[in-house]
Amino acid sequence: MVHGETFQAGRHIADNIYTAIRQSRKTLVLVTKHLLTSHWCTYELQMARMESISTGRNVLVFLFLEDIPANMVNIDVKSYIKTSTYIMYPKEITHREAFWNKLADDLRAP
């Protein structure tokens, strides 16, 4: 979900999040230090997790954009990461083409 593109103005944020997740094939979670301090982070992850459970399909794809100290990752996020595959954004430019190809494949997967 892209906040400015898919969220309907005047609608409650929680409703926009729910609708965006339901209408999306995958939910790409861009994990940053900033995301982990967001009060909406846990809610968004819980909604995506519930979509996974109710539809029986894996909708969560975690992409770590930076190294995150373990003490910054809350228990809910740790739980999701333990049960879901995640991708690290490569620091080396030479690995980025393969990274983008892998990410595209993961987002297309059922």
Secondary structure, DSSP 8 states (H G I E B T S, - for coil): --HHHHS-TTS-HHHHHHHHHHH-S-EEEEE-HHHHH-TTHHHHHHHHHHHHHHHTS--EEEEE-S---GGGS-HHHHHHHHHS-EEE--SSGGGHHHHHHHHHHHHH--
